[in-house]
Amino acid sequence: MDKISIAMATFNGARYIGEQLRSLADQTLLPAELVVTDDGSTDNTVEIVSAFAATAPFPVRVHVNPQRLGYGANFMGCAARCEGDLIAFCDQDDIWSPDKLAACAALFTPEVRLVYHNADVFEGDRVLRPLYPPSQRASRRPFGLSPWFVAYGFTIVFRRELLALGRVWEGALGYDEDQRLAHDQWISLVGNICGPVPYVGRPLARYRLHDSNVTLRHRSVLDDLRANIGQSRTRAERAAAVLGSVDALIRAELRSGRAPAALAPPLAAAAAELAETGSWMRRRAALYGRTGLVRNASTVARLLTAGAYGARRTGGLGGKVFLKDLVVGCLAGLLLPTGG
């Protein structure tokens, strides 16, 4: 049976970490180890973990980073220290269901590199809602989900071999220009690329909500629509850049022979799909600028003919994207303010 490591990245988590640690000790399938990397906590987080290690029913290894890495890099560094065949990301302030590891481990086959599950969002003593919507789904083939599919890190269990693509992660662009892809963005992407992705629809953890305050801004419907148009263009442009960088880096890994042999076939297939999807996103970005209705309608028609709006399971962007481009994209030039 595959051995499972839990990778917990911590930073000033003393308030809730004890409850989380107890839920790890209560797993029906105990992990082979818990690896904790602390990012310079100024409270007693490390002391709490060390006390837990003395009585834990599995080995606990604690590492304190000599300098602060930040959230995503701390998680990736923690995963790199794990020795198990499977790795489960773990936040410091949630609560795991007793069968979380057992339920996820049962879904792994040699072809599966990533499994994720639903969770309950809770605040205080109240469960507010499921983390993922009813439409959330699994995939049955490599790259069967959207290129920007992201599972929350604490809902992910993945094969350690995905870490062999760390050079691609270090070089790839992120969706925020000043950051690389977050740990869960990256593992979700390569897990999706490299195999089917099973999904457990029932909640296997409780996600703690710390702050329910929401800042409301009152804008007109037209202002909201104009803001959406601007965001759509920016997101499409950035998505194209991110996919292009991952595509180029994957091709470099394949040429160098550094990629694990078992991952080479799905990576090669994914590189072609990333390039095609990136080109679609660049063309979509042009829709949301100051262009004419006829030109935009022609762009949508060409994308439709090229298969861009097909179902994700066949490599397309999906029907919702088509409807948005057809309605909002085609009218973008008319809806934008004339002076901006």
C-alpha positions as CSV (number, residue, x, y, z in Angstrom):
1,M,0.0,0.0,0.0
2,D,1.2,3.6,-0.7
3,K,2.6,5.4,2.3
4,I,1.0,8.8,3.0
5,S,2.9,11.9,4.3
6,I,1.0,14.9,5.6
7,A,2.7,18.2,4.7
8,M,1.6,21.0,7.1
9,A,3.0,24.5,6.5
10,T,2.6,26.7,9.6
11,F,2.8,30.3,10.5
12,N,1.4,31.8,13.8
13,G,-1.2,29.0,14.0
14,A,-1.3,28.5,17.8
15,R,-4.9,29.4,18.1
16,Y,-6.4,26.5,16.2
17,I,-3.6,24.1,15.4
18,G,-4.2,21.8,18.4
19,E,-7.6,20.9,17.2
20,Q,-6.3,20.1,13.7
21,L,-3.5,18.0,15.1
22,R,-6.0,15.9,17.1
23,S,-8.0,15.3,13.9
24,L,-4.8,14.0,12.3
25,A,-4.2,11.6,15.1
26,D,-7.8,10.3,14.8
27,Q,-7.4,9.2,11.2
28,T,-8.6,5.6,10.5
29,L,-5.7,5.3,8.1
30,L,-2.7,6.8,9.9
31,P,-0.1,8.6,7.8
32,A,3.5,7.4,7.7
33,E,4.6,10.8,8.9
34,L,3.6,14.4,9.6
35,V,6.1,16.9,8.3
36,V,5.8,20.5,9.6
37,T,7.6,23.4,8.1
38,D,7.2,26.6,10.2
39,D,7.7,29.9,8.4
40,G,9.0,31.9,11.4
41,S,6.1,31.9,13.8
42,T,6.2,34.4,16.6
43,D,3.7,32.6,18.8
44,N,4.0,29.1,20.3
45,T,3.0,27.2,17.2
46,V,6.3,25.2,17.1
47,E,6.0,24.4,20.8
48,I,2.5,23.0,20.3
49,V,3.6,20.8,17.4
50,S,6.6,19.6,19.3
51,A,4.4,18.6,22.3
52,F,2.1,16.8,20.0
53,A,5.0,14.9,18.4
54,A,5.9,13.3,21.8
55,T,2.6,11.3,21.9
56,A,1.5,11.2,18.2
57,P,0.7,7.8,16.8
58,F,3.1,8.5,13.8
59,P,6.5,10.2,13.4
60,V,6.4,14.0,13.4
61,R,9.3,16.0,11.8
62,V,9.5,19.7,12.4
63,H,11.6,22.1,10.4
64,V,11.8,25.9,11.0
65,N,12.7,27.9,7.9
66,P,15.8,30.1,8.5
67,Q,14.0,32.9,6.5
68,R,10.4,33.4,5.6
69,L,9.4,31.8,2.3
70,G,5.7,32.8,2.1
71,Y,2.7,30.6,2.0
72,G,3.0,28.7,-1.3
73,A,6.8,28.2,-1.2
74,N,6.5,27.0,2.4
75,F,4.0,24.3,1.3
76,M,6.2,23.3,-1.6
77,G,9.3,23.1,0.6
78,C,7.3,21.0,3.1
79,A,6.2,18.6,0.4
80,A,9.8,18.2,-0.8
81,R,10.8,17.0,2.7
82,C,8.1,14.3,2.7
83,E,9.1,10.7,2.1
84,G,5.7,9.1,1.4
85,D,4.4,7.9,-2.0
86,L,1.3,10.1,-1.5
87,I,1.3,13.6,0.0
88,A,-1.6,15.4,1.6
89,F,-1.4,19.1,2.0
90,C,-2.6,20.2,5.5
91,D,-3.6,23.7,6.7
92,Q,-3.0,24.5,10.3
93,D,-6.5,25.6,11.2
94,D,-9.0,23.2,9.7
95,I,-10.4,19.9,11.0
96,W,-10.1,16.6,9.1
97,S,-12.8,13.9,9.1
98,P,-11.5,10.6,10.5
99,D,-11.8,8.8,7.1
100,K,-10.2,11.6,5.0
101,L,-6.9,9.8,4.2
102,A,-8.6,6.4,3.8
103,A,-11.2,7.7,1.4
104,C,-8.7,9.5,-0.8
105,A,-6.1,6.7,-0.7
106,A,-8.7,4.2,-1.9
107,L,-9.1,6.1,-5.2
108,F,-5.4,6.0,-6.3
109,T,-4.5,3.7,-9.2
110,P,-1.1,3.7,-11.1
111,E,-2.6,6.3,-13.5
112,V,-4.1,8.6,-10.9
113,R,-1.7,11.3,-9.6
114,L,-4.2,13.6,-7.8
115,V,-7.4,13.1,-5.8
116,Y,-9.4,15.9,-4.1
117,H,-12.5,16.1,-2.0
118,N,-15.3,18.4,-0.8
119,A,-15.3,20.1,2.6
120,D,-17.7,22.0,4.9
121,V,-17.1,25.7,5.4
122,F,-17.7,26.5,9.0
123,E,-17.5,29.5,11.3
124,G,-17.7,29.0,15.1
125,D,-20.1,26.2,15.6
126,R,-22.1,26.6,12.4
127,V,-21.6,24.9,9.1
128,L,-22.3,27.5,6.4
129,R,-22.0,25.7,3.1
130,P,-20.1,23.1,1.1
131,L,-16.7,24.3,-0.2
132,Y,-17.3,23.1,-3.8
133,P,-20.6,23.5,-5.7
134,P,-22.8,20.6,-6.9
135,S,-21.3,21.0,-10.4
136,Q,-17.8,20.1,-9.2
137,R,-16.6,17.0,-10.9
138,A,-13.9,14.4,-11.5
139,S,-12.2,13.7,-14.8
140,R,-11.5,10.3,-16.4
141,R,-8.7,11.2,-18.6
142,P,-5.4,13.2,-18.5
143,F,-6.1,16.9,-18.7
144,G,-9.8,16.3,-18.4
145,L,-10.5,19.4,-16.4
146,S,-9.9,23.1,-17.2
147,P,-6.3,24.3,-17.5
148,W,-7.1,26.6,-14.6
149,F,-8.8,24.0,-12.5
150,V,-7.6,24.5,-8.9
151,A,-8.5,22.5,-5.9
152,Y,-7.9,24.0,-2.5
153,G,-4.7,22.7,-1.1
154,F,-6.1,21.1,2.0
155,T,-8.5,19.0,-0.2
156,I,-5.6,17.6,-2.3
157,V,-3.8,14.3,-2.0
158,F,-1.2,13.7,-4.7
159,R,1.6,11.4,-5.8
160,R,5.1,12.5,-4.8
161,E,6.3,12.0,-8.4
162,L,4.6,15.3,-9.3
163,L,7.3,17.1,-7.3
164,A,9.8,16.0,-9.9
165,L,8.4,18.8,-12.1
166,G,9.6,21.4,-9.5
167,R,11.8,23.1,-12.1
168,V,8.8,23.9,-14.2
169,W,7.0,25.4,-11.2
170,E,10.0,27.5,-10.3
171,G,10.1,29.0,-13.8
172,A,6.4,29.3,-14.7
173,L,4.6,32.5,-14.6
174,G,1.8,33.0,-12.0
175,Y,-1.6,34.6,-12.4
176,D,-0.4,37.5,-10.3
177,E,2.5,39.2,-12.2
178,D,4.7,39.4,-9.1
179,Q,4.2,35.8,-7.9
180,R,4.6,32.3,-9.2
181,L,1.8,29.8,-9.2
182,A,0.6,28.9,-5.6
183,H,1.3,25.4,-4.4
184,D,-2.3,24.3,-4.9
185,Q,-2.6,26.0,-8.3
186,W,0.6,24.1,-9.5
187,I,-0.2,20.7,-8.1
188,S,-3.8,20.9,-9.4
189,L,-2.5,21.8,-12.9
190,V,0.1,19.0,-13.2
191,G,-2.1,16.5,-11.4
192,N,-4.8,17.3,-14.0
193,I,-2.3,17.1,-16.9
194,C,-0.8,13.8,-15.8
195,G,-3.8,11.7,-15.2
196,P,-7.5,11.2,-14.3
197,V,-8.6,13.2,-11.2
198,P,-11.1,11.4,-8.9
199,Y,-13.3,13.6,-6.7
200,V,-15.0,12.7,-3.4
201,G,-18.2,14.7,-3.3
202,R,-18.9,14.3,0.4
203,P,-17.1,16.6,2.9
204,L,-13.9,15.1,4.3
205,A,-12.8,18.1,6.2
206,R,-14.1,21.3,7.8
207,Y,-12.7,24.6,6.4
208,R,-12.5,27.2,9.1
209,L,-13.7,30.7,8.1
210,H,-11.9,33.3,10.1
211,D,-13.5,36.5,8.8
212,S,-17.0,36.8,7.4
213,N,-16.9,40.6,6.9
214,V,-17.6,41.6,3.4
215,T,-17.0,45.1,1.9
216,L,-19.9,46.1,-0.3
217,R,-19.4,48.6,-3.1
218,H,-22.5,50.0,-4.7
219,R,-22.2,50.3,-8.5
220,S,-24.6,50.4,-11.3
221,V,-25.2,47.3,-13.4
222,L,-23.4,49.0,-16.3
223,D,-20.4,49.8,-14.2
224,D,-20.3,46.2,-13.0
225,L,-20.5,45.0,-16.5
226,R,-17.7,47.3,-17.6
227,A,-15.5,46.1,-14.7
228,N,-16.2,42.5,-15.8
229,I,-15.1,43.3,-19.3
230,G,-11.8,44.8,-18.1
231,Q,-11.2,41.8,-15.8
232,S,-12.0,39.4,-18.6
233,R,-9.4,40.8,-20.9
234,T,-6.7,40.9,-18.2
235,R,-7.5,37.4,-17.1
236,A,-7.5,36.0,-20.6
237,E,-4.2,37.7,-21.4
238,R,-2.6,36.4,-18.2
239,A,-4.0,33.0,-18.6
240,A,-2.4,32.8,-22.1
241,A,0.9,33.9,-20.7
242,V,0.8,31.4,-17.9
243,L,-0.1,28.5,-20.2
244,G,2.5,29.5,-22.7
245,S,5.2,29.5,-20.0
246,V,4.2,26.1,-18.7
247,D,4.0,24.7,-22.2
248,A,7.6,26.0,-23.0
249,L,9.0,24.7,-19.7
250,I,7.4,21.3,-20.1
251,R,8.8,20.9,-23.6
252,A,12.2,21.8,-22.2
253,E,11.9,19.1,-19.5
254,L,10.9,16.6,-22.2
255,R,13.9,17.5,-24.4
256,S,16.3,17.3,-21.5
257,G,15.1,13.9,-20.5
258,R,14.6,15.0,-16.9
259,A,10.9,14.4,-16.7
260,P,10.0,11.0,-15.1
261,A,9.4,8.4,-17.8
262,A,5.9,7.6,-16.6
263,L,4.9,11.3,-17.0
264,A,6.4,11.8,-20.4
265,P,3.5,10.7,-22.5
266,P,0.8,12.8,-20.7
267,L,3.2,15.8,-20.5
268,A,3.8,15.6,-24.3
269,A,0.1,15.5,-25.0
270,A,-0.6,18.3,-22.5
271,A,2.0,20.6,-24.1
272,A,0.2,20.6,-27.4
273,E,-3.1,21.2,-25.6
274,L,-1.6,24.0,-23.5
275,A,-0.3,25.7,-26.7
276,E,-3.7,25.5,-28.4
277,T,-5.6,26.7,-25.3
278,G,-3.2,29.6,-24.9
279,S,-3.8,30.7,-28.4
280,W,-7.6,30.6,-27.8
281,M,-7.1,32.8,-24.7
282,R,-5.1,35.4,-26.6
283,R,-7.9,35.6,-29.2
284,R,-10.5,35.8,-26.4
285,A,-8.6,38.7,-24.8
286,A,-9.0,40.7,-28.0
287,L,-12.8,40.4,-27.7
288,Y,-12.8,42.4,-24.5
289,G,-11.2,45.5,-26.0
290,R,-12.4,48.4,-28.0
291,T,-13.2,46.4,-31.2
292,G,-16.3,46.3,-33.3
293,L,-19.3,44.0,-33.1
294,V,-18.7,42.5,-36.5
295,R,-15.0,41.8,-35.8
296,N,-15.8,40.3,-32.4
297,A,-18.6,38.1,-33.8
298,S,-16.2,36.9,-36.4
299,T,-13.6,36.0,-33.7
300,V,-16.2,34.0,-31.8
301,A,-17.3,32.2,-34.9
302,R,-13.6,31.2,-35.7
303,L,-13.1,30.0,-32.1
304,L,-16.3,28.0,-32.3
305,T,-15.2,26.4,-35.6
306,A,-11.8,25.6,-34.1
307,G,-13.5,23.7,-31.3
308,A,-12.6,26.2,-28.5
309,Y,-16.0,26.0,-26.9
310,G,-16.3,22.3,-26.8
311,A,-16.8,20.4,-23.6
312,R,-13.8,20.3,-21.3
313,R,-13.7,16.5,-21.5
314,T,-12.9,16.9,-25.2
315,G,-10.4,19.7,-24.7
316,G,-12.7,22.8,-25.1
317,L,-13.4,25.8,-22.9
318,G,-17.0,24.9,-22.3
319,G,-20.4,26.3,-23.1
320,K,-20.4,29.0,-20.4
321,V,-17.4,30.6,-21.9
322,F,-19.0,30.5,-25.3
323,L,-22.2,32.3,-24.0
324,K,-20.1,34.9,-22.2
325,D,-18.0,35.6,-25.4
326,L,-21.1,35.6,-27.6
327,V,-23.0,38.1,-25.5
328,V,-20.6,40.2,-23.4
329,G,-17.5,39.8,-25.7
330,C,-19.3,40.8,-28.9
331,L,-20.8,43.8,-27.2
332,A,-17.7,44.9,-25.3
333,G,-16.8,47.7,-27.6
334,L,-20.3,49.2,-27.3
335,L,-20.4,48.8,-23.5
336,L,-17.0,50.4,-22.7
337,P,-16.9,54.1,-22.0
338,T,-16.0,56.2,-25.0
339,G,-13.2,58.0,-23.2
340,G,-11.4,55.1,-21.6
